[in-house]
Amino acid sequence: MGKYSDKLTKEQKLDMLRLMEEIRHFDLQLSKLFARGLVAGMTHYSVGEEAANVGGIYALRKEDLMYSNHRGHGQTITKGIDLKLMMAEILGKEPGYCKGRGGSMHVFNLEVNNMGCNGIVGGGHGLSTGAALVQKMKKTGNVVLAAMGDGASNEGSFHECLNMASAWDLPLIFYVINNKYGISMDINDAMNVDYVSDRASAYGIPGILIKDGNDVLAVYDAMMEAIEHTRSGKGPVLIESLTYRWFGHSASDAGAYRSREEINSWKERDPIEAFRKVLLEDGTATVEELDKIREKANDDVMEAVEFAKEAPYPDESVAFEDNFAD
């Protein structure tokens, strides 16, 4: 472990595992619901990215703001959310966080400052920069994290907002979860630097690379380092976690551009199994304890599925409500 993760308690480490298990079971069940035609709209799974999500977001305080991206289920669950209401939202049901109107790519929870996912690639760049400016002007001491995929780092807004955040020393962390592909485009064919984090030098800010984004504790340590820098008033940080999505870009993508050997090689580096091994080897928990966490996560997700399936759809009379501020 590292400078920060070695201070985690047993309860905290097991809580991180719980979140990873919930994310995995949530998206696996969601993929089945989509196949049955029960999901409203499109959805993007983060199976395989559990360590990058949990390690990165777990380091935030409740007061810190998070802007997620369209592959944001793992980030959203880690920041804190009711699984039942989240599943209801994705199925387009009335009890959902956005009354069933936002779907998979627009889940938010203002109670924990999860400012929402975004269906636009790079859509959170400008929003998070503005929020970071507010935090600085009001001297809140909070940091803002903008999560994105590697593809979003080639959007113009990425560079514009990183430059602005750098010039103004904003408390902003650009967190790139690099899963190697922007839809079907290999990241190595989309840019002429080795890593997205290499671009930090162009803006005079720290760039942190997590080469094993499937190591949840390594991700946590790196993010804590970034947060410490940013919260102290030293300005933004660009941090990148190398990981892999097991599924296609979205539920409609079969992933034919990838070889079976490549996918299987990453599955062998399963972040959940890797963390279970660490927790067993360092004496944090027994196999029985870890299995109970897995069973509980599965049960909680299945309860969320049943809740969402039985929940009512919004009444047609509300179709034109909430389009504008009342």
C-alpha positions in Angstrom: 0.0 0.0 0.0 1.0 3.6 -0.2 1.1 6.9 1.7 -2.6 7.2 2.0 -4.1 3.7 1.6 -2.0 2.4 4.5 -4.2 4.6 6.7 -7.4 3.0 5.6 -9.3 1.1 8.3 -10.6 -2.4 7.7 -14.1 -1.0 7.5 -13.0 1.4 4.8 -11.3 -1.2 2.7 -14.2 -3.6 2.9 -16.5 -0.7 2.0 -14.4 -0.1 -1.1 -14.9 -3.8 -2.0 -18.6 -3.5 -1.4 -18.8 -0.6 -3.8 -16.8 -2.5 -6.4 -19.1 -5.5 -6.1 -22.2 -3.3 -6.3 -21.0 -1.7 -9.5 -20.2 -5.0 -11.1 -23.6 -6.6 -10.2 -25.5 -3.5 -11.0 -24.2 -3.3 -14.6 -24.4 -7.0 -15.2 -28.1 -7.0 -14.2 -28.6 -3.8 -16.2 -27.2 -5.6 -19.3 -29.8 -8.3 -18.9 -32.6 -5.7 -18.5 -31.5 -4.0 -21.6 -31.5 -7.2 -23.6 -35.2 -7.7 -22.5 -36.1 -4.2 -23.7 -36.7 -2.8 -20.2 -34.1 0.0 -20.2 -35.2 3.4 -21.4 -32.7 4.7 -23.9 -29.0 3.8 -24.3 -26.7 2.7 -21.5 -22.9 2.3 -21.0 -21.4 -0.3 -18.7 -18.3 0.1 -16.6 -17.7 -3.6 -16.0 -13.9 -4.0 -15.6 -13.4 -0.4 -14.5 -14.5 -0.9 -10.8 -11.1 0.0 -9.3 -10.7 3.1 -11.4 -14.1 4.3 -10.3 -14.0 3.4 -6.6 -10.4 4.3 -6.0 -10.8 7.7 -7.6 -14.2 8.7 -6.2 -13.8 7.2 -2.7 -11.0 9.8 -2.0 -13.5 12.7 -2.3 -15.3 14.2 0.7 -19.1 14.4 0.7 -18.8 18.2 0.2 -16.6 17.8 -2.9 -18.4 18.1 -6.2 -18.3 15.4 -8.9 -19.2 15.7 -12.6 -19.5 12.3 -14.1 -19.5 11.1 -17.7 -21.9 8.9 -19.8 -20.1 5.8 -18.4 -20.8 7.0 -14.9 -22.6 4.2 -13.0 -19.5 3.3 -11.1 -18.7 6.9 -10.2 -22.3 7.6 -9.2 -22.5 4.5 -6.9 -19.2 5.3 -5.3 -20.2 8.9 -4.5 -23.3 7.6 -2.8 -26.8 6.9 -4.1 -29.9 4.7 -3.5 -29.6 1.7 -5.8 -33.3 1.3 -6.0 -33.9 4.9 -7.1 -31.0 4.8 -9.5 -32.2 1.6 -11.1 -35.7 3.1 -11.3 -34.3 6.1 -13.1 -32.5 4.0 -15.7 -35.7 2.0 -16.4 -37.6 5.3 -16.9 -39.7 5.0 -13.8 -41.4 7.7 -11.8 -39.5 7.2 -8.5 -36.1 7.7 -10.2 -33.8 10.6 -9.4 -34.9 12.5 -12.5 -38.5 11.2 -12.3 -37.5 8.6 -15.0 -36.7 11.3 -17.6 -32.9 11.3 -17.5 -32.1 7.6 -17.9 -28.7 6.1 -17.6 -26.7 9.1 -18.7 -28.2 11.7 -16.5 -28.2 10.2 -13.0 -27.4 12.6 -10.2 -27.7 12.9 -6.4 -27.4 16.5 -5.1 -27.4 15.2 -1.5 -23.8 14.1 -1.9 -22.8 16.7 -4.5 -23.0 14.3 -7.4 -23.8 16.9 -10.0 -24.8 14.4 -12.6 -23.7 12.3 -15.5 -23.6 13.7 -19.0 -24.5 12.2 -22.3 -22.3 14.6 -24.2 -18.7 13.6 -24.6 -16.7 16.2 -22.6 -20.0 17.8 -21.5 -18.7 18.0 -17.9 -15.6 20.0 -18.7 -17.1 23.4 -18.8 -19.6 22.7 -16.0 -16.9 21.5 -13.6 -14.7 24.5 -14.5 -17.5 26.9 -13.6 -18.2 25.0 -10.4 -14.5 25.1 -9.5 -14.5 28.9 -10.0 -17.4 29.2 -7.6 -15.6 27.1 -5.0 -12.5 29.4 -5.2 -14.5 32.6 -5.1 -16.6 31.5 -2.1 -13.5 29.9 -0.5 -15.4 26.7 0.3 -12.3 24.5 0.5 -14.1 22.0 -1.7 -12.5 20.4 -4.8 -14.3 19.6 -8.0 -13.7 16.4 -9.9 -14.6 16.0 -13.6 -14.5 12.3 -14.7 -14.2 11.5 -18.3 -13.0 8.8 -20.8 -9.9 9.0 -22.9 -12.0 10.0 -25.9 -13.1 13.2 -24.2 -9.5 14.4 -23.8 -9.5 15.1 -27.5 -12.4 17.5 -27.3 -11.7 21.1 -27.6 -13.4 21.8 -24.3 -10.8 19.6 -22.5 -8.0 21.9 -23.5 -9.9 25.2 -23.2 -11.1 24.3 -19.7 -7.7 22.9 -18.5 -6.0 26.1 -19.7 -8.6 28.2 -17.9 -8.3 26.2 -14.7 -4.6 26.4 -14.8 -4.5 30.2 -15.4 -6.9 30.8 -12.6 -5.5 28.1 -10.2 -8.9 26.5 -9.8 -9.5 23.6 -7.4 -10.3 21.2 -10.3 -9.2 17.6 -10.9 -9.6 16.3 -14.5 -9.8 12.5 -14.0 -9.3 10.5 -17.2 -10.4 6.9 -17.0 -8.5 5.6 -20.0 -10.1 2.3 -21.1 -8.1 2.3 -24.3 -11.0 3.0 -26.7 -13.1 5.9 -27.7 -16.0 3.9 -29.0 -14.0 1.8 -31.6 -11.0 4.2 -31.9 -7.8 2.9 -30.2 -6.3 5.7 -28.1 -2.9 5.2 -29.7 -4.5 6.1 -33.1 -6.1 9.2 -31.7 -3.2 11.1 -30.2 0.6 11.4 -30.6 1.6 11.2 -27.0 2.0 8.1 -24.9 -0.5 9.1 -22.2 -3.2 11.7 -21.8 -1.5 12.9 -18.5 1.5 13.9 -20.6 -0.5 16.8 -21.7 -0.4 18.4 -18.3 3.0 19.9 -18.9 1.5 22.1 -21.6 -0.6 23.8 -19.0 2.0 24.0 -16.2 0.1 21.6 -13.9 0.9 18.2 -12.4 0.1 15.2 -14.4 -0.3 11.9 -12.6 -0.4 8.5 -14.4 -1.8 5.4 -12.7 -0.3 2.6 -14.8 -2.4 -0.1 -13.1 -5.9 1.4 -12.9 -7.1 -2.1 -11.8 -5.3 -1.6 -8.5 -7.9 0.2 -6.4 -5.4 1.2 -3.7 -3.0 2.6 -6.2 -5.8 4.6 -7.7 -6.8 5.8 -4.3 -3.3 6.9 -3.4 -2.8 8.8 -6.6 -6.2 10.6 -6.3 -5.5 11.5 -2.7 -2.2 13.1 -3.8 -4.1 15.0 -6.5 -6.7 16.2 -4.0 -4.1 17.3 -1.4 -2.4 19.4 -4.1 -5.7 20.9 -5.3 -7.3 21.5 -2.0 -4.2 23.4 -0.7 -4.8 26.0 -3.4 -2.1 25.0 -5.8 -4.5 24.7 -8.8 -5.7 21.8 -11.0 -4.3 18.4 -11.6 -4.7 16.1 -14.6 -4.8 12.4 -13.5 -5.1 9.4 -15.7 -6.0 5.8 -14.8 -5.3 3.0 -17.2 -8.0 0.3 -17.2 -10.3 -1.5 -19.6 -14.0 -2.0 -20.2 -15.0 -5.6 -20.7 -18.1 -4.7 -22.7 -18.5 -2.7 -25.8 -18.7 1.1 -25.8 -22.5 0.9 -25.2 -25.2 -1.7 -25.0 -25.5 -1.6 -28.8 -21.8 -2.2 -29.5 -20.6 -5.7 -30.0 -17.0 -4.7 -29.8 -15.9 -6.4 -33.0 -12.9 -4.1 -33.3 -11.2 -6.0 -30.3 -9.8 -9.5 -30.3 -11.1 -12.1 -27.9 -7.5 -12.5 -26.7 -7.2 -8.9 -25.8 -10.4 -8.9 -23.8 -9.5 -12.2 -22.0 -6.1 -10.8 -21.1 -7.8 -7.9 -19.3 -10.4 -10.2 -17.6 -7.5 -12.1 -16.1 -6.6 -8.8 -14.3 -10.1 -8.5 -12.8 -9.9 -5.6 -10.3 -12.3 -7.2 -7.9 -10.5 -10.5 -7.7 -7.2 -8.6 -7.4 -8.5 -6.6 -4.4 -9.9 -9.7 -2.8 -6.5 -11.3 -3.0 -4.9 -8.2 -1.3 -7.4 -8.2 1.5 -6.8 -11.9 2.1 -3.0 -11.7 2.0 -2.8 -8.8 4.3 -5.1 -10.3 6.8 -7.8 -7.7 6.5 -10.6 -10.3 6.0 -11.4 -13.9 5.6 -12.9 -15.6 2.5 -16.2 -15.9 4.4 -16.2 -12.1 5.0 -15.5 -11.3 1.4 -18.1 -13.7 0.1 -20.7 -12.2 2.4 -20.0 -8.8 0.9 -20.4 -10.2 -2.6 -23.7 -11.9 -1.7 -25.0 -8.8 0.0 -24.1 -6.7 -3.0 -25.9 -9.1 -5.3 -29.0 -9.2 -3.1 -29.1 -5.4 -2.9 -28.9 -5.0 -6.6 -31.6 -7.7 -7.2 -33.8 -5.8 -4.8 -33.2 -2.6 -6.8 -34.1 -4.5 -10.0 -37.4 -5.7 -8.5 -38.2 -2.3 -7.1 -37.6 -0.7 -10.5 -39.6 -3.3 -12.4 -42.6 -2.8 -10.2 -42.4 1.0 -10.0 -44.9 3.0 -12.1 -44.0 4.9 -15.2 -44.6 8.7 -15.0 -48.1 9.8 -15.8 -48.4 11.3 -19.3 -49.8 14.5 -17.8 -46.3 15.5 -16.5 -44.7 15.2 -20.0 -44.2 19.0 -20.3 -43.3 19.7 -16.6 -39.8 20.7 -15.6 -38.8 21.8 -19.0 -38.3 25.3 -17.7 -37.9 26.8 -14.2 -41.3 27.4 -12.6 
